[in-house]
Every structure is written in C-alpha cells, then in structure tokens.
C-alpha cells in the first residue's frame, strides 16, 4: 500500500527535452518508474532515454492507447501554467510541478482548475514523491542508487516543504530501521497544490502508514490547517514534526524571506514559536533536532529505541 503511486502508475514528463528534465527522466527510469512519454512542442519524433517525445499531451495519450496517471511538469515559469492546464484538461489526475518562481496568480489558477476537475497538484517548487522500491515521480532522492539507499519501505509517511529535507528525514528513518511508506516533497512556495492537511486523508486511508513526519518552516497557515484537521478528524496517525528557522522569531527578522518563497513571517501567527505551540496543542510532537525524529517516531509507535 502507499498513497498516490503504485506499481502500475504511469506518467509523462512535460518539458522532457530540457536539461533538468533529461536527468530527471533518467533517474525515474533507473528507479523502475513507468515514464511512457514526454512533451516538448516542436520536438515530436525524438526520444529521451528511449522515451518518445510528442508535441502535446493528447498525442502521448493517443500513442500509448490510454490516459497516463500523472505528469511531471518541468518547463520555464512563463509556460508552466499552459502546460499544467493542458494536462488537467486532458484528464491527468496527478501533476508534479518541479518549476519554481512561477507567478502566484498562475499557481492560483492552476490549483483552482485542478480542484474543479478533480486533479491533484504536488508543488510547485518541489521534488515530487516516492514510494520506496515501487515508483519515484520527480527528482526526489536524486539518482536511483542514492534514492534506494535513503528510502526503504516502512510504516512512516513523510511530508516536507523542503525537497532536500524530505530525503534527509527519510534517510534517518531508514537508518533507524523504520523506513518510509510514501514521502512527498510538497513545495516551498507561498501557494501550493497540496498542503499537509490535504494529503492527510490519503495517509489516513493507507493501512501501511502508521505514523507521519513533517518538516516545516515559518510562514503560511499550513500548520494551523493540519492542527485543525487532526483534531476534527480524530486522526489515528501519530505525527512528529520538526520546525526549522526558529531564529526568524527575532524581531529584526520579521518580514524577511529565507530560502523558500513561502518562508516569510507576516504576523505572530506565522512565527515558529506560535506554530510549535499550535502543533503541540493538537497532540503533535515537535522535536528540537532532526536526529531526534527516529526515536520520537519509535516512541509514538511503541517500538524500542
């Protein structure tokens, strides 16, 4: 079991002939993922690591004879909205947006259409998601051999605003003998397609997932949404969280952005201190250091540390 991905999952790569996309495609194929086509307008007839390239999403569907389950979008920011809307309107249900620095208005329009059409967006500005030893969709984990070392199958779901920390946390869980059910790099922008709370029902429904780890940052309201969701739905899943950037609570840091576009403190509710208090009030364990996560999860699961 897992969320969103399984052994039969197929996807395309939009913008497949770009340098980043070429590498991403190789990594996914090496991991065993089923990349069935790519899209770059004007490049029909080419191949990228054996994956045929087409001009449109519709052409991919016609060529393979069925509707692929998902699409990884890695095109320049100015063209991302068109690519995503094309995927949504053609019935693609899961869209991972790797591109960063997309105008917020464009992201809002993409997310709104996805909601109307019943599609799920992961990102933008993310590395995608992975089900260990099953499927990797996006650049998460890097080359297949590195992803295999960091991600072992297990009972812990991982959600992180930082792509790199998704792998760091998953690696620590793997080294501790716990492993990962599904890990999702949700993206670091101010507006994203899938928040912690929006992904929780998927993990809740997954019998294999027995605990959740989140990596979060100051800025935004996602932690408040998660806290409310956990309380309102009486979640069965224990959650362990790490809050980065507590130094941003200092007065001179207010209003400054660090790293991700979403990491900007606009008021007291956005501060790390306030978020930690809100998470803990919902029964979510917040640890001080990354290396404390595995033991905290074992404690929640009643497993000997």
N, C-alpha and C positions, 0 to 999 in steps of 0.2 A: 504494500500500500504506500501511497505518497499523495502529495497534493499537486494538481495541475498537470503533472507529467507522468507518463508511464512508458512501458516498453514499446508500445505501438505508436507513440506520439511522433508525428511528422511535422516538420516546419521548413519554411523558406527563409532566405536572407535577402532583404531589400537593401540595395546598395552593395551587392556582393562583390563587385569588382574593385571597390575601394581597398586601400592598403590594409586598414584595420579589419575590414570585413573578410579579406582573404585569409588573414591569420586566424580570425575567429572561426571561420568555416573549417579550417584545418583542425583546430583544437576540438571542435564539436564532433567532427567525423572520427577523429582518432579515439575519442571517448566512447564512440559507438552510437552517437545520436543519428537520427534519420533526417538528414538535410536533403530534401527532394528537389529543390530548385532555387534559383536566385533571380533577382530582378535588378536590372540596370537599363533604363531606357536607351535604345540605340545599340545595345550590345548583344542582342539576340543571336544565338548560334555559337557563342563562346562557351567555355567551361571553366570552372574554378575548382580545382582538385577533383575533377570528374563530375561536378555538379553542373547541370545545364543552366545557362543564363537565358532569361527571356526579357521582353520589353515591359510586360505588365503582369500583375498578379493573376489576372484572368487567364493569361497564356500558360502560367505554371499549372493552374488547376486543370486546364484542358489537356496539357501534355501528360500529367500523371494520372488523369482519369478520375480524380477525386479531390475533395477540398482538404488541403493540409490543415492540421490542427492549429498551427501557430506561425508567427513570423517574427524574426529578429530584424529590427529597423536600425540601420547604421548608415545614415545619409547626412549631408550637411544640414545645419539647423534651419536654413531658409527653405529647405524642401521636405523637412520631416513631416509637417502637417499633411501635405499632399499624399505622402507615402502611407502614413497611418490611416488616413481617411479612405484611401484606396483599399487597404487591407480590410478595414471594418466593413465597408460597403460590399466587399466580395465574400463576406461571411467568415473571415478569420476570427477565431474566438479568443486566442491568447496572443498578445503582441508585446514583445520586449523591446523597449526603446533605449538603445545604448547612447544615442546622441545627447550631448549636453549643450547648454547655452541656447536652448530653444526659447523663443519669446513666450512669456507667461500666457498671453492671450491665445496663442496657438495651442499650448498644452491644455488650457481650459476647454477649448473647442474639441480637441481630440477626446478628452475624458468624458465630456458631455455626450458626444456621439456614441462612444463605447457603451456608456450606461444605457442609452436609448436602444442600442442594437444587441445588448446582452453580451458584449465582448469584455475581456479583462485586459487592462494595460498594466504592465510592470515597468516602472521607470516614469519619466526619462532619467538620464544621467545615472544609469545603473549597469551592473554586470550580468544581470539575468538571474537564473535559478538553476538548481541542480538537484537531482535525486541520485544519491551515490550508487554507482555501478549500474545505473539504468539510463539516464539521459542528462545531458548538460545543454542548456539553451542560453547562449551568450558567452561572454568571456570569463565568467566566474570560475575561479580556480586556476586559470591560465592553461598552459599545455596539459594534455591529457595525463601524462605521467605525474605531474605535480598535483593535479586535481585528485588523482587516485590516492595519493599519499595523505592529502588533507581531509578528504571526505570518505569516511567509511559508513556503511549502513548502520543505523541505530535508531533510538526512540526519541531523539531530541530535534524539534523544529527550530530553525534559526531564521530571524528576520533582522536586517541591518540596513541603516541608511548609508553606511559606508561599504563599498564593494570589497575593498581590501580587508576590512574587519570581518566581513562575512566569512572569508576563508580563514583568517586568524582565529576566530572563535571556533569555527568548525574543526580546525586542526587541533585545537586544545581539547575539544570534546573527543575527537578520535584518539588522541594520545592517551587520554584518561580512560579509554576502554568503553566510552559511551556511544559515540557515533551519532549520525545525523539522519533524520527521515527525509526532510526536504529543507534546503537552505535557499532563501530569497534575498537578493540584493534589491531593496525596494526603491533606491534612488535618493539622492541628497537634495533635490530641488524643492523649492517652496510649494509647488503644485506637482503632485504625482498621481499616478493612476490607481495605486493600491496601497492603502495605509495598513498599519498593524491591525487595527480593528476590522478592516475589510477582509483581511486574509485569515483572521482567527477562525471563522466558521469552517474553512477548508481544513485547518489543522484539527479543529474540534471533531470533525467527521472522520478523520483518519485514525483508524484503530491502532496503527503502529506508533503514532506520535503520543508520547506520554508526558512531555514537558516542552516548554518553549524558552528560548533565549533571545533577547532583543538587545541590539546595540543602538543607542540613541544619543541625541545631541540636543543642546539648547535650541530654541526657536521652534515656532509652529505649535499646533494643537494636537498632534497625533497621540501623545502620551495621555492627554485628557480623554480622548476618544477611546483609547484602549482601556483605561481605568474604568470608564463608564460601561464599556461593553462587557468586561469581566464581571462587574457587579450585577449588571442587568441580566446576564445570561447564565449566571452561576457556573462559570467555566470549570470543567473538570481538570483543566491543564494547569499545573503549577508553572509560574513564569519567573525567570531570573533575568534581571536587566543590568546593564552597565551604562551609566550616564557619562559621556565624555564632556570635556570643556567646562568643568565647574569653575575654572578661573574666570570664565566670562561673566560670572556674577559680580565681579568687582565693578565699582561704579564707573571707572574710566573706560570699561569695555562696552558699556551699554550702547546699542545701536550699531555696533561693528559686526561685520560678517567675517567668518573664518571658514575656509575650506569650501563647504557646500553652500549653495545659494540659499538653502533653507535654514542655515545656521545663523540666524540673526535675531537678537533679542529685542523685541519691540515693547515689552512691558513685563511686569513682575511675573505674570503667568507663564512667560516663556523661559524663565530662568531655570538653571539646572536644579537649584535648591527647591524651588516650588514644584518642579516636575517630579523630583525624587519623593517629596512628601506625598504627592498625589498618587504615585505608583504604590508606595508603601501602604497608603490608606486602603488601597484596593487589594492588599494581600500579596503584592508583587515584591519579591526580594530584590533589593538593589545592592550590588557589590561595589567595593571600592576599587578593585583592580581586576583586570582581565583574567589573570591567572587564578582568581578565586572562583571563576564561573563553574568549572567542572565539579568542585567539591560542593558548591551551593546546589547544583542540579542533583547530585547524588543524595544530598541531604533531603531535598524535596521528594525524591523518588524512594527514599528509604533504603538506598544502596550504600554499602560500606565504602567509605572514602579510601 
